[in-house]
Amino acid sequence: MHDIDPAFTALPLRALADAALARARELGAEHADFRLERIRSQTLRLHDAALETALDADDVGLSVRVVKKGTWGFAAGIDLTPGGAATVAERAVDVAAVAAAVNREPIELAPEPAHGERTWVSAYEIDPFTVPTAEKIALLADWSRRLLGDDRVDHADATLLQVKENKFYADLRGTVTTQQRVRLHPVLNAVGIGDGVFDTMRTIAPPVGRGWEWLTGDHWDWDGELARIPELLAEKLAAPSVDPGSYDVVIDPSNLWLTIHESIGHATELDRALGYEAAYAGTSFATPDKLGTLQYGSKIMNVTGDRTAEHGLATIGYDDEGVRTQAFEIVTSGMFTGYQLDRRIARLTGADRSNGCAFADSSSSMPLQRMANVSLQPAPGGPSTDELISGVERGIYIVGDKSWSIDMQRHNFQFTGQRFFRIENGRLAGQLRDVAYQATTTDFWNSMEAVGGPQTYVLGGAFNCGKGQPGQVAPVSHGCPSALFRGVNILNALKEAGQ
């Protein structure tokens, strides 16, 4: 376990929190919490092995959130002095006083025990911010040149996103947390130009809650993936366009994670199901009256939310309301059994406790209920991906994510991918182009006949899940095994686009 960055702990964290919370208490707040955050980020982008973008950012600030007379108040600032922190608390209370006149729904929070002083650091080996930028660029350039050295690749793009997030939290109950987490996302994308067509082939390595070792250690076979891309790209350019119809599909974790995110992750955010997200991104078909009665998927479907998963992008020790994070059930043997909750939404529904899903993307943002690492569980002793494919006479094997579309209730969807392979008599028989799979959420998950074993399980995810007004982004992972679905509707995306 690494130490908290000394540049962060050198800030007057306790003095600022004490000043803010004391002022909020003096002004009559029933609840008050304080956050101070430092978020370091670096973005590197190369095109054809030449550096195009090198962007470093360092954002530091504090915020205070209060409940006074049943109304939220929130304010943020960058004056890192006790006087500045007290002023932010005063502004938060003022906001609550003004908002009380129009508040029709008193704010109450589900109980959470005081946790005292806690420190938490994510699981990583090498802090990427200790690695010289020149060394990172050199690695990305070398990988790009490997792709460009093959005549079948016309252009190569490389991107590396890196974040180091420090948060200090304190509240009137006595919970004080100091936390640090690191995440990064490398992507290599090859472009090929054929006879009147062009296409791309991207790496499928996921973003992770790891450090620099993700690129240089033995956690992912970068050499093998880079070596395969030119051939995959050339085959894709020459592949026939898919005939639409009903197919059995085997979906790789590199594609299925996004379907989980959109059709399960967002659908089971309770604030969304209750209508609080309707203006920005819609509601959910998985309404509270369906909890415990909706057959979300087949009986082999088990989905959990987990903010404690090692290397997960949404993993943290304590959320932005001071709730100790946990794992919880969302779908159990196909039955819809649980929602993702923060303290306010938990209280609205009579739940005993939040399950730790509050997150703010910066000190200037108010915490929202955000997604945990929502994951489909593998089958103990379950089949390999090859074994799943061997059980299909006529089908398609789908690898890697690309575009997607889903309705505002998370019910009707369409997904494409990076690579599509024909399955004939249990064997792969070359690539296809222009494939999209379409279904309703419940039809799709109820068509799932088999899930792979733990050896097929991969933790995928994204840095940029969007939600809220003003908009916020959150990192989140979704683990899953390979899975077999029967009778899925396959569209020809080119024909659907009228081309």
C-alpha positions, -999 to 999 in steps of 0.1 A, spaced: 0 0 0 13 34 -10 14 64 13 -9 93 6 8 119 -17 27 142 7 19 172 -15 -18 165 -5 -13 157 32 8 189 35 -24 209 29 -41 221 61 -69 195 57 -81 193 93 -79 230 100 -100 238 69 -125 211 77 -128 222 114 -134 258 104 -160 249 78 -179 224 99 -178 246 130 -193 275 110 -220 253 95 -230 241 130 -231 277 144 -255 286 116 -279 258 124 -271 231 98 -285 197 108 -260 181 85 -227 193 71 -199 176 52 -166 190 39 -145 178 10 -111 189 -2 -99 174 -34 -68 174 -56 -72 158 -90 -41 155 -112 -46 143 -148 -24 139 -178 -35 132 -214 -10 121 -241 -20 117 -277 1 106 -307 -7 104 -343 15 83 -365 41 81 -337 43 119 -334 32 137 -303 0 158 -309 -12 165 -273 5 166 -239 -19 181 -214 -14 182 -176 -40 195 -152 -39 200 -114 -72 209 -98 -75 217 -61 -105 231 -42 -129 226 -13 -166 224 -8 -192 223 19 -226 206 17 -253 212 43 -289 203 51 -307 231 70 -344 229 77 -347 200 53 -331 218 23 -298 212 6 -271 239 4 -238 236 -14 -209 259 -21 -173 255 -33 -141 276 -33 -104 276 -38 -93 297 -8 -74 271 12 -74 291 45 -97 285 76 -113 319 68 -120 308 32 -134 275 44 -157 292 69 -169 315 41 -178 286 19 -198 271 47 -217 304 51 -225 304 14 -237 268 16 -261 277 44 -272 308 25 -280 286 -5 -301 264 17 -320 294 31 -328 307 -4 -338 272 -17 -361 265 12 -387 288 -2 -392 265 -32 -382 231 -17 -412 208 -17 -394 177 -6 -376 178 28 -341 162 26 -335 133 50 -305 111 49 -303 74 57 -283 67 89 -246 58 86 -223 52 116 -194 74 123 -162 57 111 -136 79 128 -104 86 110 -97 63 80 -71 62 52 -75 43 20 -53 39 -11 -62 20 -42 -42 -10 -54 -14 -1 -78 23 -7 -81 38 23 -99 23 58 -96 22 70 -133 30 105 -122 64 94 -110 72 82 -146 89 108 -168 66 121 -195 93 114 -221 93 78 -211 56 75 -216 57 92 -250 86 69 -261 66 38 -253 35 50 -271 56 60 -301 73 26 -302 39 9 -301 27 31 -329 57 24 -350 51 -13 -346 17 -9 -362 29 15 -389 57 -9 -398 30 -32 -413 19 -23 -448 -17 -31 -439 -18 -2 -414 -21 33 -429 -23 54 -397 -19 48 -360 -33 68 -331 -22 63 -294 -38 78 -263 -30 76 -227 -53 90 -200 -40 91 -164 -56 104 -132 -45 106 -96 -73 115 -73 -70 126 -36 -100 133 -14 -103 144 22 -137 142 37 -151 152 72 -186 155 86 -204 165 117 -209 128 127 -171 123 131 -161 105 100 -128 117 86 -114 100 55 -82 106 34 -81 86 2 -60 83 -29 -67 63 -61 -49 60 -95 -64 51 -128 -53 50 -164 -65 41 -199 -42 34 -228 -56 29 -263 -39 21 -297 -60 25 -328 -50 14 -363 -66 28 -395 -66 8 -427 -77 20 -462 -89 -6 -486 -105 -6 -520 -129 23 -515 -134 16 -478 -116 24 -446 -119 10 -411 -102 9 -377 -91 -18 -353 -85 -8 -317 -69 -25 -287 -93 -41 -263 -73 -36 -232 -96 -20 -206 -91 11 -185 -80 1 -150 -75 12 -114 -38 4 -117 -6 22 -122 22 23 -149 26 -14 -144 -5 -19 -166 16 -9 -196 49 -25 -187 42 -55 -166 27 -89 -173 -10 -79 -166 -19 -76 -203 -3 -91 -234 4 -58 -252 30 -74 -276 5 -101 -286 -24 -77 -291 -3 -52 -312 10 -80 -333 -25 -92 -341 -41 -59 -350 -28 -55 -386 -41 -89 -397 -74 -83 -379 -77 -50 -396 -69 -63 -431 -94 -92 -426 -121 -67 -415 -116 -45 -445 -121 -75 -468 -149 -90 -448 -185 -94 -463 -213 -74 -449 -236 -93 -425 -270 -106 -436 -295 -94 -411 -316 -119 -391 -317 -140 -360 -284 -153 -348 -269 -170 -317 -242 -147 -304 -212 -152 -281 -202 -119 -267 -167 -112 -254 -162 -92 -221 -146 -65 -242 -180 -58 -257 -204 -70 -231 -193 -46 -204 -208 -17 -222 -242 -35 -226 -241 -41 -188 -233 -4 -182 -262 9 -203 -289 -17 -198 -283 -27 -161 -260 -1 -146 -280 30 -155 -314 12 -153 -308 2 -116 -298 37 -104 -327 44 -80 -326 82 -84 -331 76 -121 -360 51 -116 -377 77 -93 -375 104 -120 -347 126 -106 -325 122 -137 -354 125 -162 -346 159 -176 -310 150 -186 -309 113 -194 -343 98 -188 -358 74 -163 -358 36 -161 -381 8 -170 -369 -9 -138 -393 9 -115 -397 2 -78 -429 -18 -82 -408 -43 -102 -382 -49 -75 -384 -85 -64 -409 -94 -92 -392 -86 -126 -374 -115 -143 -346 -93 -156 -328 -122 -172 -323 -159 -173 -317 -179 -141 -279 -180 -147 -278 -142 -145 -262 -128 -113 -252 -92 -112 -236 -73 -83 -228 -37 -76 -194 -35 -59 -174 -4 -49 -147 -26 -33 -136 -46 -64 -98 -46 -67 -86 -23 -96 -122 -12 -103 -126 24 -116 -155 30 -92 -136 14 -63 -130 35 -32 -130 29 6 -156 55 16 -179 74 -8 -185 111 -9 -210 110 19 -187 91 43 -204 58 37 -182 27 39 -184 11 5 -196 -24 0 -209 -51 -25 -246 -57 -30 -269 -77 -52 -287 -62 -82 -299 -93 -101 -301 -127 -84 -307 -158 -104 -323 -136 -130 -346 -117 -106 -343 -80 -101 -334 -77 -64 -315 -44 -57 -308 -8 -66 -278 15 -63 -283 40 -35 -269 71 -19 -280 83 16 -309 106 4 -324 81 -20 -320 53 5 -340 73 30 -367 80 5 -373 43 0 -370 32 36 -337 14 31 -317 8 63 -285 23 47 -270 36 16 -248 11 -3 -221 37 -9 -229 51 -43 -223 89 -39 -196 105 -60 -187 140 -71 -162 145 -100 -145 175 -84 -145 198 -54 -168 221 -73 -195 194 -79 -221 183 -54 -222 145 -49 -247 125 -69 -258 89 -68 -234 73 -92 -227 38 -105 -208 12 -86 -187 -14 -105 -218 -33 -118 -207 -68 -129 -221 -100 -143 -207 -130 -123 -191 -159 -140 -202 -195 -135 -179 -215 -111 -163 -241 -132 -180 -227 -163 -169 -231 -199 -142 -213 -218 -150 -189 -246 -140 -216 -272 -164 -240 -255 -192 -215 -257 -185 -210 -294 -184 -248 -300 -221 -249 -289 -232 -226 -317 -241 -239 -352 -249 -205 -368 -239 -174 -350 -215 -145 -344 -187 -139 -320 -185 -102 -309 -153 -86 -296 -146 -50 -285 -170 -21 -281 -177 7 -305 -210 26 -310 -243 22 -290 -278 35 -287 -304 30 -260 -337 47 -252 -344 70 -223 -358 42 -202 -329 19 -208 -351 -7 -225 -346 -7 -263 -310 -8 -274 -286 -13 -303 -248 -21 -300 -220 -25 -325 -184 -37 -318 -148 -38 -330 -146 -73 -344 -173 -98 -356 -166 -133 -365 -189 -158 -382 -195 -190 -362 -203 -220 -384 -207 -255 -368 -190 -244 -336 -159 -228 -353 -149 -193 -362 -151 -188 -400 -138 -153 -407 -149 -118 -400 -181 -99 -409 -187 -62 -412 -216 -38 -404 -230 -59 -375 -253 -44 -348 -273 -64 -323 -307 -51 -312 -330 -61 -284 -350 -50 -254 -331 -53 -221 -352 -80 -206 -355 -100 -239 -317 -99 -243 -308 -110 -208 -335 -137 -207 -319 -151 -239 -286 -157 -221 -281 -195 -221 -246 -198 -207 -219 -177 -190 -182 -185 -191 -161 -195 -162 -138 -173 -141 -110 -178 -167 -131 -157 -192 -138 -129 -167 -124 -94 -175 -130 -61 -158 -139 -35 -185 -151 0 -181 -149 37 -189 -136 70 -175 -165 91 -187 -199 80 -175 -221 111 -177 -249 122 -154 -264 152 -137 -271 188 -143 -246 205 -144 -230 174 -160 -205 153 -142 -184 124 -154 -175 93 -133 -151 64 -139 -167 29 -136 -158 -7 -143 -179 -36 -153 -167 -71 -150 -181 -100 -169 -173 -134 -185 -179 -144 -221 -216 -153 -225 -239 -171 -250 -272 -156 -261 -297 -174 -283 -318 -159 -311 -306 -123 -310 -317 -99 -337 -288 -88 -359 -290 -57 -380 -269 -46 -410 -257 -12 -397 -248 0 -432 -283 -8 -446 -300 7 -415 -281 39 -423 -295 39 -458 -262 32 -475 
